[in-house]
Amino acid sequence: MSSLIKITWDVSGVEVIITNLVPFVFGDADVLAELPDHFGDQVINKIPIGASLIELTSVGDHHITQLSPARFARLLNVANGVAYGGGMGMPEWVMLDCALLPSFFAGFMGPTSLLSSFDCMLINTTLERVEAERSKERCQVEQRLKVPQGSLVEEEWFPISEFCALPRVTPHQIMGYSLYSLKRGLGVRAKAFGLWVWRSIGYEYQVGVAQWSNLTAVRAHLRFGPLEILDPLTSMHTKAGETFIYRLLIPSSQTLVALIGQHHRSSQAHHTRPNPLEGTWRSINDLSWWLSHRETTTSKLFLYDVRNGQVGVEALVVVS
């Protein structure tokens, strides 16, 4: 049994193949114990935050088989900041308090050779800055715990993509907290894998936050089905005015597995199409009626698709 994954899909008619990917879940040992050990016939490598060094499970003939969770956490945090940019990276204490302890990161890791030279440069530059800013006490602790330091090592295992969600008080719902990918096409697959894990332990809905200005991210979320818009223009966000809150029915396990596999590029393959009799707004500026009545109306707003163009965001559909 091997945990190495080969992912194949088409991009503009060209077959793309990524090998040497390893599925992982990263969090507190007590949380990881509640999660499945296998994804189909693939071993899921569980990375507990409290361990000093772990042995990876079934990683083929790769010559590096060990991993430092503390180093992995730093790499994940740096990659998160590089992927988001614009000051949207999360502080390390937020990653620990709000993700690693109450929940887990799920995704795919692979050797650093999968990263572009540009990403490697950005990551190494950020690593140098982050390590230089450590306090004297932290340096001493990391030295005592033998946490690896410095630039990326050749063929070092790296979190190429990840998805993190947090359980809500509302039954059977999770809140999407973080999603990034440093390899084209792996963002959707990381989210599909993460949702598959959550679905396997009984969760049915995912609430999330996204920006209208990031159409790539919005399209990625739409791969999982129509988005129920809970707040189309929330003011309580760093990027207020371009941010919305949505809810998504988590697809079946079979659909999620299919999204990770071959030739599943169509974002509309498993969606219910909008009813032509329902009202449709052709731009975000046409939401004024719903915004002014959302506290009294029983109507729901769903996003089925987004397109580029002068009219902005299209195909926002209200369902009574």
ABEGO torsion letter per residue (X at the ends): XBABBBBBBBBGGBBBBBBGBBBBBBEBAAAAAABBABBEABBBBBBBAABABBBBBGAEABABABBBAAAAAAAAAAAAAAAAEGGABBBAAAAAAAAAAABBBBEBBBBAAABBAAAAAAAAAAAAAAAAABBAAAAAAAAAAGBBBEBBBBGBBBBABBBBBBBBABBGBBBBABBBBABBGAAAAAAAAAAAAAAAAGBABBBBBBBAABAAAAAAAAAAEBBBBABABBABBABBGABBBBBBBBBBAAAAAAAABBGBABAAAABBBBBAABBBBABAAAAAAAAAAAAABABBBBBABBBBEAAEBBGBBBBX
